[in-house]
Amino acid sequence: MTGRMHVKRVLIAADDVHTRAWVQAGIGALDVAILYCPMIDLTTRMSAEPADLVIVDAGRTPDAAIELAEAAAALGSDVRLLLILEPDALGRLRMPVRLAADFVTRGSSSQEVAARVRGLLWPGEESDAQDVLRIDGLTLNLATYQAHVDDRPVEFTYLEYALFAFLVTHPNRVYSRELLLKKVWGTDYFGGARTVDVHVRRVRAKLGPEYSRRLETVRSVGYLWRS
């Protein structure tokens, strides 16, 4: 009996050969068995041939892959999901809350792909207690982009989560809308600063009254998280 029976199985669902080559360049040196399937066969392959990790070329429409993985998890599968996204899909991204998942944007390095895969397949080796932030009944997992309030998962979009996590990890300091845009949306974002207001409103609504009060508006300046 060899150690190969313990090798992790990674299924790559992608139609583009360049995407497959890019992913394989990143994970080829890891102790994994790599399988491939076209996108049209993803549903069948996930049910017929379970894998430890499914990497999906989701482009600008990740919802279908997320829903498929969540359905598999609800049936008891221990599936993990890595999404390959176009950068402009991040504003609409909702990370799944009931399974381990991460994403990488197209154009990232193969080394980043490898790091994301290692974090999903061997999480005990890639993260520690510093990745989990607890404030009373609020829990943020900074490694998996997940949030819970009183053990209830909060379904933030990626940018909602990124904004909230930034403020929570920099408490008691006021940040202007312009600075938050640079820190969270990045220097390439050219939208108006009022988009921060929209995301703050959504974050507050999802947090509920107890924790939303801590996300304070400083008139004519910006926002802060009160610890």
Steps between C-alpha positions, in 0.01 A plus 500: 500500500659828393449855621332586169158410645530814712574731208243777467287500186460835323241540224558791261186607312604726214447512125801720424827310456704802611310513829563131557871546430520800735337309785711190441815712502404613849398169655698247299767474769248441781411151617173491310340296224367736232180423312336704225151552365327748269262741668195327352590179687564661841169398660539138393865476602444651844235240581657199328866555584545694825814710529661663803517833316315630196658789309243670277565753225200712604587815305248774574220265613606304811150448644427174316823336619442621857144366504615166363771467764260605777252236386772235511602615849138482617495134396805428713784552254822644641562692179719810498470765230748731330350749257693655213345842445531796272603803712176686424295217656619579852239767562221242469677207662322316782729250667329177613453470875460124548814371335865594472548728200738757359560681173779617276471760226610427147845640440630413846826312527519120505656535845182664627291218356721252686466696825120507472488126432728421794281715725190303399645150502727531803350785704668401825834569340403831341308688769499544875296654775599848384277449196188486721377820662231478769309795643235374740265302274659626178759279330706590195721244329754710313634199311169377359303829469224363724306682769261376768277688743391284795588189294286626210690526172494847344496495120715799412613565146876511462519880507259526793715256691825671399371840611368368831812296574724800430311721745479230767873430481574874526265598784442842655645687204300706254554425131378730226299361211786577263752309712263204536465489122877476466537239775208277402413566134858572394670781314353386165142568610354815342146499644362761736574505870129458579531132417657470847175630652300237312724218621496626859118499495498143373752389762295658780181336378664157498666542840180585686445776757741383771814514286395756239511769772876450524545590134475874552461785253720802572320788337685662207796265553431130459459186709653315794449175687467557874664220697 
